[in-house]
Amino acid sequence: MTIVITTFLIFLLAFILIGIASTYKSKKTTEDYLIASRNIHPVLASLSAAATNTSGYMFIGLIGFTYHYGLSSIWVTIGWICGDYIMWHLVYRKLRERSESLQTQTVPGFIGSTVKGIDSVIVTAAGLITLVLLAVYASAQLKAGSKALYVLFGWDYSTGAIIGSVIVLIYCIAGGIRASIWTDAAQAIVMIISMSILLGTAMGAVGGPLSLYNALLKIDPALVTLFPGNLKFGPGLYVLGWFAAGIGVVGQPHMQIRTMSIRSPRHIKRARRTYFAWYIPFSAAAVGVGLYSRVLLSDISMIHRLMLSWNIRADRLPANFDPELALPALSMHLLPSVFIGLILAGLFAATMSTADSQILSSGAALTQDIAPGMGASRFKTKAGTLIVTVFALGFSLSGPQSVFSLVTITWSALGAGLGPLIILRSLDRPVNRFVSLAMMASGITTVLLWRHVFHLSDHVYEILPAMAAGFLCYGTSLALQAWRGNKI
């Protein structure tokens, strides 16, 4: 236990020191705090974006999802990567160019800016969406880290959430987005090393792909089917829904601020190559770990035995099996103490690399877009970061327990609420105030209806119909304009 804690603390200290070291490059301006003076190296920006994208969602959420659904979870990853790749090709360079020409420092500011000036109503609406949804999203990351500490040490969920929020706050306040990007890049390295170690060890215990397939088939034949059963709209729309999830990355402010901070638009191609060179193998490894964990951790009694072997009190044991505990439990089952500390550090790195980005973007929305009077002061901008951190921590302690559910609904709401507008703005398509507000409202409303009223998210991920609703608003406005023009 001592070795695990020591290894874990060494990595946490290293992350804090890297974040603090970034302050030596800081220009002590609000622009540098928010967007690093648009001078980030493409490799650093891409590694940061990759780590931010995967987050506790991969380490906890996707592995838990794969544990439950088996091989069919590959479509989540395949669809997400393909949609993301298309956005890198079609949108990101234009986003980088136009954001600089418009001199915008936040994503809501970009959405509300035109060559004619800034539409404060659009900026405020987009800022409110960013503030609320990213703060909730950040809470999911804090919750993911707390689940790891719960399994390994029996600590209450609140302990891990508090530790994560304090560490993130320290280096975000110190160095802003530059500190976030520097630490994310370091965390990306720790993440992929730790996931690879766990996958390799699990493969050694069970065997290669054929042995894994046979073991899963023996547990439950449904685990080796390519698609979930009873899909109302068939496998095609199911896969298309996850493809839309990848497109939805364009609507994530904490991701796009990294695109906006890259040194030059011509560096986007290099950033894209680095991003996918890291992202694809890491995603494949996460799915593999989820599948192997289903074989090696067959039921709740295994989790109980592992936790008891680490001297966790019996009253701290989970009453029901939570698939999202699979990764930390698997590391306890397979690895020596020093590597368990590395896995825990990798998991915490994943959660912090996303939480810091979301907290900074959410705080920027508060101080630059919703209450722009705060944005003139670097101190007040940092105060906004503190306010958002407290809110995210509070929601983490009181909100829903499922990391996967929190991530997928906030991702879809941001992707559908902001994504279509960001695409159109990047392509320099004019969108007036009324249509912009209608696109944001229709996207988020469709997400909520699809998931909570129609209960269809298990069949088609809600971001697909929600983004379609946003583009339908835009298409309708073009049709009406054409009709009026013909009438005149």
C-alpha positions as CSV (number, residue, x, y, z in Angstrom):
1,M,0.0,0.0,0.0
2,T,2.8,2.4,0.9
3,I,4.5,1.9,-2.6
4,V,1.2,2.5,-4.3
5,I,0.6,5.8,-2.5
6,T,4.2,6.9,-2.9
7,T,4.1,6.3,-6.7
8,F,0.8,8.0,-7.0
9,L,1.9,11.1,-5.1
10,I,5.2,11.4,-7.1
11,F,3.2,11.6,-10.3
12,L,0.7,14.1,-8.8
13,L,3.6,16.3,-7.6
14,A,5.2,16.1,-11.1
15,F,2.0,17.3,-12.7
16,I,1.7,20.2,-10.3
17,L,5.3,21.2,-10.9
18,I,4.9,21.0,-14.7
19,G,1.9,23.3,-14.4
20,I,3.7,25.8,-12.2
21,A,6.8,25.7,-14.5
22,S,4.6,26.9,-17.4
23,T,4.2,30.2,-15.6
24,Y,7.8,31.1,-16.7
25,K,6.5,31.3,-20.2
26,S,3.4,33.3,-19.2
27,K,3.1,36.9,-20.4
28,K,0.9,37.8,-17.4
29,T,-2.0,38.9,-19.6
30,T,-5.7,37.8,-19.8
31,E,-5.1,36.7,-23.4
32,D,-2.2,34.5,-22.4
33,Y,-4.2,33.1,-19.5
34,L,-7.1,32.2,-21.8
35,I,-5.5,31.2,-25.1
36,A,-1.7,31.2,-24.4
37,S,-1.2,34.1,-26.9
38,R,-1.9,31.7,-29.7
39,N,1.6,30.4,-29.5
40,I,1.4,26.7,-28.5
41,H,3.5,24.1,-30.3
42,P,1.3,21.8,-32.4
43,V,2.6,18.6,-30.7
44,L,1.8,19.9,-27.2
45,A,-1.6,21.2,-28.4
46,S,-2.5,17.8,-30.0
47,L,-1.4,15.7,-27.1
48,S,-3.3,18.0,-24.8
49,A,-6.4,17.7,-27.0
50,A,-6.1,13.9,-27.1
51,A,-5.7,13.6,-23.3
52,T,-8.6,16.0,-22.8
53,N,-10.8,14.1,-25.2
54,T,-10.3,10.7,-23.7
55,S,-10.3,11.7,-20.0
56,G,-12.0,9.7,-17.3
57,Y,-14.5,8.7,-19.9
58,M,-12.1,6.2,-21.4
59,F,-10.4,5.0,-18.2
60,I,-13.7,4.6,-16.3
61,G,-16.7,5.1,-18.5
62,L,-15.8,3.3,-21.8
63,I,-14.1,0.4,-19.9
64,G,-17.2,0.0,-17.8
65,F,-19.4,0.3,-20.9
66,T,-17.3,-2.4,-22.7
67,Y,-17.4,-4.6,-19.6
68,H,-21.2,-4.5,-19.7
69,Y,-21.9,-4.7,-23.5
70,G,-18.8,-6.5,-24.8
71,L,-17.5,-6.4,-28.3
72,S,-20.3,-4.2,-29.6
73,S,-18.7,-1.3,-27.8
74,I,-16.1,-1.0,-30.6
75,W,-18.6,1.1,-32.6
76,V,-18.4,3.8,-29.9
77,T,-14.7,4.1,-30.6
78,I,-14.7,3.6,-34.3
79,G,-17.6,6.0,-34.9
80,W,-16.1,8.6,-32.6
81,I,-12.6,8.5,-34.2
82,C,-14.0,8.7,-37.8
83,G,-16.3,11.6,-37.0
84,D,-13.5,13.4,-35.2
85,Y,-11.1,12.8,-38.1
86,I,-13.5,14.5,-40.6
87,M,-13.7,17.6,-38.4
88,W,-9.9,17.8,-38.2
89,H,-9.8,17.8,-42.0
90,L,-12.7,20.1,-42.8
91,V,-13.1,22.6,-40.0
92,Y,-10.1,23.1,-37.7
93,R,-7.8,25.0,-39.9
94,K,-10.6,27.4,-40.8
95,L,-11.5,27.7,-37.2
96,R,-7.9,28.6,-36.3
97,E,-7.7,31.2,-39.1
98,R,-11.1,32.9,-38.4
99,S,-10.7,32.9,-34.7
100,E,-7.5,34.9,-35.1
101,S,-8.9,37.2,-37.7
102,L,-11.9,38.0,-35.4
103,Q,-9.5,38.3,-32.4
104,T,-11.8,36.0,-30.3
105,Q,-10.4,34.4,-27.1
106,T,-13.3,32.0,-26.3
107,V,-15.5,29.7,-28.3
108,P,-18.7,31.6,-27.4
109,G,-17.0,34.8,-28.5
110,F,-16.2,33.1,-31.8
111,I,-19.8,31.9,-32.3
112,G,-21.1,35.5,-31.7
113,S,-18.5,37.3,-33.7
114,T,-18.9,38.4,-37.3
115,V,-17.1,40.9,-39.6
116,K,-19.8,43.4,-38.6
117,G,-19.1,43.0,-34.9
118,I,-20.1,41.0,-31.9
119,D,-23.6,40.0,-31.2
120,S,-23.8,40.0,-27.4
121,V,-27.0,38.1,-27.2
122,I,-25.5,35.1,-29.1
123,V,-22.3,35.3,-27.1
124,T,-24.2,35.3,-23.8
125,A,-26.4,32.4,-24.8
126,A,-23.4,30.3,-26.0
127,G,-21.6,31.4,-22.8
128,L,-24.4,30.1,-20.6
129,I,-24.4,26.8,-22.4
130,T,-20.7,26.5,-22.0
131,L,-20.6,27.5,-18.4
132,V,-23.3,25.1,-17.2
133,L,-22.5,22.0,-19.4
134,L,-18.8,22.2,-19.1
135,A,-19.0,22.6,-15.3
136,V,-21.2,19.5,-15.1
137,Y,-18.8,17.7,-17.5
138,A,-15.9,18.5,-15.3
139,S,-17.8,17.1,-12.3
140,A,-17.9,13.7,-14.2
141,Q,-14.1,13.8,-14.4
142,L,-13.7,14.4,-10.6
143,K,-16.2,11.5,-10.0
144,A,-14.1,9.2,-12.2
145,G,-11.0,9.9,-10.2
146,S,-12.9,9.4,-6.9
147,K,-14.0,5.9,-8.1
148,A,-10.4,4.8,-8.4
149,L,-9.4,5.9,-4.9
150,Y,-12.5,4.2,-3.6
151,V,-11.6,0.8,-5.0
152,L,-7.9,1.1,-4.0
153,F,-8.1,2.7,-0.6
154,G,-11.7,2.4,0.4
155,W,-11.9,6.2,0.6
156,D,-15.2,8.0,0.3
157,Y,-16.0,9.3,-3.2
158,S,-15.8,12.8,-1.9
159,T,-12.1,12.4,-1.0
160,G,-11.0,11.7,-4.6
161,A,-13.1,14.5,-6.0
162,I,-11.7,17.0,-3.5
163,I,-8.1,16.0,-4.2
164,G,-8.6,16.2,-7.9
165,S,-10.2,19.6,-7.8
166,V,-7.5,21.1,-5.5
167,I,-4.7,19.9,-7.8
168,V,-6.4,21.2,-10.9
169,L,-7.1,24.5,-9.3
170,I,-3.5,25.0,-8.2
171,Y,-2.0,24.8,-11.6
172,C,-4.9,26.4,-13.5
173,I,-4.7,29.5,-11.3
174,A,-1.0,29.5,-11.7
175,G,-0.6,29.2,-15.4
176,G,-4.0,29.2,-17.1
177,I,-4.5,27.4,-20.4
178,R,-0.7,27.1,-20.9
179,A,-0.4,25.2,-17.6
180,S,-3.4,23.0,-18.7
181,I,-1.8,22.2,-22.0
182,W,1.7,21.4,-20.6
183,T,0.3,19.1,-17.9
184,D,-2.1,17.5,-20.3
185,A,0.8,16.6,-22.7
186,A,2.7,15.0,-19.8
187,Q,-0.5,13.2,-18.6
188,A,-1.0,11.9,-22.1
189,I,2.3,10.0,-21.9
190,V,1.5,8.6,-18.5
191,M,-2.0,7.6,-19.7
192,I,-0.9,5.6,-22.7
193,I,1.9,3.9,-20.8
194,S,-0.4,2.8,-18.0
195,M,-3.1,1.6,-20.3
196,S,-0.6,-0.4,-22.3
197,I,0.9,-2.0,-19.2
198,L,-2.6,-3.1,-18.1
199,L,-3.6,-4.4,-21.5
200,G,-0.4,-6.4,-21.9
201,T,-0.6,-7.9,-18.4
202,A,-4.3,-8.9,-18.9
203,M,-3.4,-10.4,-22.3
204,G,-0.7,-12.4,-20.6
205,A,-3.2,-13.7,-18.0
206,V,-6.0,-14.7,-20.5
207,G,-4.3,-15.1,-23.8
208,G,-4.5,-13.5,-27.2
209,P,-7.7,-12.4,-29.1
210,L,-8.9,-15.9,-29.8
211,S,-8.6,-16.9,-26.1
212,L,-10.4,-13.7,-25.2
213,Y,-13.2,-14.4,-27.7
214,N,-13.7,-17.9,-26.4
215,A,-13.7,-16.8,-22.7
216,L,-16.3,-14.1,-23.5
217,L,-18.4,-16.5,-25.4
218,K,-18.4,-18.9,-22.5
219,I,-19.6,-16.1,-20.1
220,D,-22.3,-14.8,-22.4
221,P,-22.7,-15.1,-26.2
222,A,-24.1,-11.6,-26.3
223,L,-20.7,-10.3,-25.3
224,V,-19.2,-11.3,-28.7
225,T,-21.9,-10.0,-31.0
226,L,-21.0,-7.0,-33.1
227,F,-24.1,-5.1,-32.3
228,P,-26.4,-4.8,-29.2
229,G,-29.6,-6.7,-29.4
230,N,-33.1,-5.3,-30.0
231,L,-31.9,-2.1,-31.8
232,K,-35.1,-0.3,-32.8
233,F,-33.6,1.5,-35.8
234,G,-31.1,-1.2,-36.8
235,P,-27.3,-1.3,-36.7
236,G,-26.7,1.4,-39.4
237,L,-28.3,4.2,-37.4
238,Y,-26.7,2.9,-34.2
239,V,-23.2,3.3,-35.8
240,L,-24.1,6.6,-37.4
241,G,-25.1,7.9,-33.9
242,W,-21.5,7.3,-32.6
243,F,-20.1,8.8,-35.8
244,A,-22.1,11.9,-35.0
245,A,-20.5,11.8,-31.5
246,G,-17.1,12.2,-33.2
247,I,-18.4,15.1,-35.2
248,G,-19.7,16.6,-32.0
249,V,-16.1,17.2,-30.8
250,V,-16.3,20.4,-32.8
251,G,-18.9,21.7,-30.3
252,Q,-16.6,21.1,-27.2
253,P,-15.2,24.5,-26.2
254,H,-12.4,22.9,-24.1
255,M,-11.2,21.1,-27.2
256,Q,-11.5,23.9,-29.7
257,I,-9.7,26.4,-27.5
258,R,-6.6,24.2,-28.1
259,T,-7.1,24.5,-31.9
260,M,-7.4,28.2,-31.4
261,S,-4.1,28.3,-29.4
262,I,-1.9,26.5,-32.0
263,R,1.0,28.6,-33.2
264,S,-0.2,28.8,-36.8
265,P,-3.0,27.5,-39.1
266,R,-0.3,25.7,-41.1
267,H,0.5,23.6,-38.1
268,I,-3.0,22.0,-38.0
269,K,-1.9,19.1,-40.2
270,R,1.0,18.2,-37.9
271,A,-1.2,18.5,-34.9
272,R,-3.8,16.2,-36.5
273,R,-1.2,13.5,-37.2
274,T,0.1,13.6,-33.6
275,Y,-3.4,13.5,-32.2
276,F,-4.5,10.4,-34.0
277,A,-1.2,8.6,-33.6
278,W,-1.9,8.8,-29.8
279,Y,-5.7,8.6,-29.9
280,I,-6.3,5.5,-32.0
281,P,-4.0,3.0,-30.1
282,F,-5.1,4.4,-26.7
283,S,-8.8,3.9,-27.6
284,A,-8.2,0.4,-28.9
285,A,-6.3,-0.4,-25.7
286,A,-9.2,0.9,-23.6
287,V,-11.7,-1.4,-25.3
288,G,-9.3,-4.3,-24.9
289,V,-8.9,-3.7,-21.2
290,G,-12.7,-3.5,-20.9
291,L,-13.1,-6.9,-22.6
292,Y,-10.3,-8.6,-20.6
293,S,-11.7,-7.2,-17.3
294,R,-15.0,-9.0,-18.1
295,V,-13.2,-12.3,-18.1
296,L,-10.9,-11.6,-15.1
297,L,-13.5,-9.9,-12.9
298,S,-16.6,-12.0,-13.3
299,D,-18.7,-10.7,-10.4
300,I,-19.0,-8.5,-7.3
301,S,-17.4,-11.1,-5.1
302,M,-14.1,-10.7,-7.0
303,I,-14.2,-7.0,-6.2
304,H,-14.9,-7.7,-2.6
305,R,-12.0,-10.1,-2.3
306,L,-9.6,-7.7,-3.9
307,M,-10.6,-4.8,-1.6
308,L,-10.5,-7.0,1.5
309,S,-7.0,-8.1,0.5
310,W,-6.0,-4.5,0.7
311,N,-7.4,-4.2,4.2
312,I,-10.4,-2.1,3.1
313,R,-13.1,-2.2,5.8
314,A,-16.1,-4.5,5.1
315,D,-18.5,-1.6,5.5
316,R,-16.8,0.2,2.6
317,L,-17.4,-2.6,0.1
318,P,-19.9,-1.8,-2.8
319,A,-23.3,-3.4,-2.5
320,N,-23.7,-3.9,-6.2
321,F,-21.2,-4.4,-9.0
322,D,-20.4,-1.1,-10.8
323,P,-18.7,-1.8,-14.2
324,E,-17.0,1.5,-13.9
325,L,-14.8,0.1,-11.1
326,A,-13.3,-2.4,-13.6
327,L,-10.0,-0.7,-14.4
328,P,-8.8,0.0,-10.8
329,A,-10.0,-3.4,-9.7
330,L,-8.2,-5.1,-12.6
331,S,-5.0,-3.3,-11.8
332,M,-5.2,-4.6,-8.2
333,H,-5.8,-8.1,-9.5
334,L,-2.9,-8.3,-11.9
335,L,-0.2,-5.8,-11.1
336,P,2.6,-5.3,-8.5
337,S,2.2,-2.3,-6.2
338,V,4.5,0.1,-8.2
339,F,2.5,-0.4,-11.3
340,I,-0.8,0.0,-9.5
341,G,0.4,3.4,-8.5
342,L,1.2,4.1,-12.1
343,I,-2.3,3.0,-13.2
344,L,-3.8,5.2,-10.6
345,A,-1.7,8.1,-11.7
346,G,-2.7,7.5,-15.3
347,L,-6.4,7.4,-14.3
348,F,-6.1,10.6,-12.3
349,A,-4.1,12.2,-15.1
350,A,-7.0,11.3,-17.5
351,T,-9.5,13.0,-15.2
352,M,-7.4,16.0,-14.5
353,S,-6.4,16.6,-18.2
354,T,-10.1,17.1,-19.0
355,A,-11.3,18.7,-15.8
356,D,-8.7,21.5,-16.0
357,S,-9.6,22.2,-19.6
358,Q,-13.3,22.3,-18.9
359,I,-13.0,24.4,-15.8
360,L,-10.8,27.0,-17.6
361,S,-13.2,27.2,-20.6
362,S,-16.2,27.4,-18.3
363,G,-14.6,30.1,-16.2
364,A,-13.7,32.0,-19.4
365,A,-17.3,31.8,-20.5
366,L,-18.3,33.4,-17.2
367,T,-15.8,36.2,-17.2
368,Q,-15.5,36.9,-20.9
369,D,-18.9,36.1,-22.4
370,I,-21.5,36.3,-19.7
371,A,-20.0,39.0,-17.4
372,P,-17.4,40.6,-19.7
373,G,-16.7,43.3,-17.1
374,M,-14.8,40.6,-15.2
375,G,-12.6,39.7,-18.2
376,A,-10.6,43.0,-18.2
377,S,-8.9,41.9,-14.9
378,R,-6.6,38.8,-14.9
379,F,-7.4,38.5,-11.2
380,K,-11.1,38.4,-11.8
381,T,-10.6,35.9,-14.6
382,K,-8.8,33.6,-12.1
383,A,-11.7,34.2,-9.7
384,G,-14.0,32.8,-12.4
385,T,-11.9,29.7,-12.5
386,L,-12.3,29.3,-8.7
387,I,-16.0,29.7,-8.9
388,V,-16.4,27.1,-11.6
389,T,-14.2,24.6,-9.7
390,V,-16.3,24.9,-6.6
391,F,-19.5,24.4,-8.6
392,A,-18.0,21.3,-10.4
393,L,-16.9,19.8,-7.1
394,G,-20.3,20.4,-5.6
395,F,-22.1,18.7,-8.5
396,S,-19.6,15.8,-8.4
397,L,-20.4,15.2,-4.7
398,S,-24.2,15.3,-5.2
399,G,-24.9,14.4,-8.9
400,P,-25.5,11.1,-10.7
401,Q,-22.9,8.3,-10.1
402,S,-22.4,7.1,-13.7
403,V,-19.4,8.7,-15.4
404,F,-20.4,7.4,-18.8
405,S,-23.9,8.8,-18.6
406,L,-22.7,12.2,-17.4
407,V,-20.1,12.4,-20.2
408,T,-22.3,11.3,-23.0
409,I,-25.2,13.6,-22.2
410,T,-23.1,16.7,-21.7
411,W,-21.0,15.8,-24.8
412,S,-24.1,15.5,-26.9
413,A,-25.7,18.7,-25.6
414,L,-22.5,20.7,-26.3
415,G,-22.0,19.0,-29.6
416,A,-25.5,19.7,-30.8
417,G,-26.0,23.0,-29.1
418,L,-22.7,24.6,-30.3
419,G,-21.3,22.3,-32.9
420,P,-23.4,23.2,-36.0
421,L,-22.9,26.9,-35.3
422,I,-19.1,26.5,-35.0
423,I,-19.0,24.6,-38.3
424,L,-21.0,27.3,-40.1
425,R,-18.9,30.1,-38.5
426,S,-15.7,28.4,-39.4
427,L,-16.9,28.0,-43.0
428,D,-17.8,31.7,-43.0
429,R,-21.5,31.1,-43.5
430,P,-23.7,34.0,-42.3
431,V,-26.2,33.0,-39.5
432,N,-28.4,35.7,-38.0
433,R,-29.3,36.1,-34.3
434,F,-32.7,34.4,-34.5
435,V,-31.4,31.4,-36.4
436,S,-28.4,31.0,-34.1
437,L,-30.5,31.0,-31.0
438,A,-33.0,28.5,-32.7
439,M,-30.1,26.2,-33.6
440,M,-28.7,26.1,-30.1
441,A,-32.1,25.7,-28.5
442,S,-33.3,23.0,-30.9
443,G,-30.1,21.0,-30.5
444,I,-30.2,20.9,-26.7
445,T,-33.9,20.3,-26.5
446,T,-33.7,17.4,-28.9
447,V,-30.9,15.8,-26.7
448,L,-33.1,16.0,-23.6
449,L,-36.3,14.7,-25.4
450,W,-34.5,11.9,-27.1
451,R,-32.9,10.7,-23.9
452,H,-35.4,11.5,-21.1
453,V,-38.8,11.5,-22.9
454,F,-38.5,9.1,-25.8
455,H,-35.7,6.9,-24.1
456,L,-34.1,6.1,-27.4
457,S,-30.4,6.8,-26.6
458,D,-29.6,3.1,-26.3
459,H,-30.7,2.7,-29.9
460,V,-29.3,5.8,-31.5
461,Y,-27.0,8.2,-29.6
462,E,-29.0,11.5,-29.2
463,I,-26.4,13.7,-30.8
464,L,-27.3,12.5,-34.3
465,P,-31.0,13.7,-34.2
466,A,-30.0,16.7,-32.2
467,M,-27.3,18.0,-34.6
468,A,-29.8,17.2,-37.4
469,A,-32.3,19.5,-35.7
470,G,-29.8,22.3,-35.5
471,F,-28.9,22.0,-39.2
472,L,-32.6,21.7,-40.1
473,C,-33.2,25.2,-38.5
474,Y,-30.4,26.6,-40.6
475,G,-31.7,24.9,-43.8
476,T,-35.2,26.1,-43.1
477,S,-33.9,29.7,-42.8
478,L,-32.1,29.4,-46.2
479,A,-35.3,28.0,-47.8
480,L,-37.4,30.9,-46.4
481,Q,-34.8,33.4,-47.6
482,A,-34.9,31.9,-51.1
483,W,-38.7,31.8,-51.1
484,R,-38.9,35.5,-50.1
485,G,-36.4,36.4,-52.7
486,N,-38.3,34.6,-55.4
487,K,-41.5,36.2,-54.2
488,I,-40.0,39.7,-54.5
